[in-house]
Structures are given as C-alpha cells and as structure tokens.
Amino acid sequence: MVRKHSRGVKGRFAVKKVPGSFKLPIQTATLIPSTRGESVPVSRAQFQSRVTEARRFLSRLFGGYTSVRAVGGFVSKGRVIREQVAVVTAYASRDAFRKNKARWLSWVRQKKRAWGQESMGIIIEGDMFWI
C-alpha cells in the first residue's frame, strides 16, 4: 500500500529554521534585456549599465541581489527572437516585499518605456509575469 502525504513534497522537506540565520522567503527576479525594441542590440556598455542599475535598485529595496547572464527567447511574428538577458534576483522578507512591491513594479514599468521594450519579464516565487 502506498501512503499518501497530505502536505506534498514541499511541505515534507520545507526548512523552517537554520540556526544562526534569518530567512528571506520571497524570491523576485527582474529580466534585464540587451535590446531596444524587439531585437535591436544595445551596446555592451549600455547593457552593463542597465544591469548595474537593476542591481543597485534591488539592493536598496530588498537588501541584496544575485545576477546571472542568460539567453532568452520569445516568439514574434512566427519566429523565435533570441537575446542576451541578465536575471537579477533579490530575496526579501515578507514585510520588505509588501512595503516595496509597488515601487519595484513602477521601476520595471518605467524601465520598459525608457528601454523601448514591448514588455519586461519579472518572476515572483517562480511565477513569470510580463509587464
């Protein structure tokens, strides 16, 4: 007989405390594009400036960041557009997230316009949103 667990896998292995630490349970990520418009690359210096700005902004809001370079793709007019992106991730306490969420989303919307993007991706707790 197979025993079912009502809490699921995550509930069985969730870590509630680590001695000598504090927990930042909310994961956010902002995808920083290397293009203007749909697929016009910006200079290497411009891209790095965008990434640096995102790192500073998220550090001020949530206390720190981790960033990685990646390749992203999306379908437009029946073809896949591929581009370099930076994923700038920040972890936050529940209070810091509630307090700063609107400011973060406003910043993303402003950058979307300034950087000539049709949309920008963000991730909250593993769920992708296009703004």
SVG drawing of the C-alpha trace seen along z (x, -y; Angstrom):
<svg xmlns="http://www.w3.org/2000/svg" viewBox="-4 -56 35 58">
<polyline fill="none" stroke="black" stroke-width="0.4" points="0.0,0.0 1.3,-3.4 0.9,-6.0 -0.1,-9.5 1.2,-12.6 -1.3,-15.4 1.3,-18.1 3.0,-17.2 6.8,-17.1 7.5,-20.7 5.7,-20.5 7.7,-17.4 11.1,-19.0 10.5,-22.6 13.1,-24.2 11.7,-26.4 14.8,-27.4 18.6,-27.3 20.4,-28.0 22.2,-31.4 20.4,-32.7 17.5,-34.7 15.1,-33.8 14.2,-35.8 11.3,-33.8 10.2,-35.9 12.2,-35.4 11.9,-38.0 13.7,-38.3 13.9,-41.0 14.9,-40.1 17.1,-42.8 17.1,-43.0 20.1,-43.6 18.0,-45.1 15.9,-48.1 12.6,-47.4 12.1,-43.8 15.6,-42.8 18.0,-45.8 21.0,-45.1 22.3,-47.9 26.0,-48.4 27.8,-46.2 28.3,-49.3 24.6,-50.2 23.6,-46.6 26.1,-46.6 24.7,-50.0 21.2,-48.5 22.3,-45.5 24.3,-47.7 21.2,-50.0 19.0,-47.0 21.5,-45.6 21.7,-48.9 17.9,-49.4 17.0,-45.9 19.7,-46.1 18.2,-49.3 14.7,-47.7 15.4,-44.2 19.0,-44.3 20.9,-42.5 20.9,-40.6 22.3,-37.8 22.7,-38.1 23.4,-35.8 23.7,-36.2 21.4,-34.0 19.9,-33.7 16.2,-34.2 13.8,-33.8 10.3,-34.6 8.1,-34.1 7.2,-37.2 5.5,-37.1 6.0,-33.3 9.7,-33.2 11.8,-32.9 13.7,-36.0 16.8,-35.2 18.6,-37.7 21.0,-38.0 19.5,-38.9 20.6,-39.3 18.4,-37.8 18.8,-40.0 17.3,-38.1 16.6,-39.5 15.2,-37.8 13.1,-39.7 11.3,-39.3 7.5,-39.3 7.4,-42.9 10.1,-44.2 8.3,-42.7 4.9,-44.2 6.5,-47.5 8.5,-47.7 6.5,-45.7 4.7,-48.7 8.0,-50.6 9.7,-47.7 6.8,-47.3 6.7,-51.0 10.5,-50.9 10.1,-48.0 7.3,-49.9 9.5,-53.0 12.5,-51.0 10.2,-49.2 9.4,-52.6 12.9,-54.0 14.5,-51.0 11.9,-50.7 10.5,-47.3 7.1,-45.9 7.2,-44.0 9.6,-43.1 9.6,-39.9 9.6,-39.5 9.4,-36.4 7.8,-36.2 8.2,-32.9 8.8,-31.0 5.8,-32.5 6.7,-34.6 4.8,-37.8 5.1,-40.0 4.6,-43.7"/>
</svg>
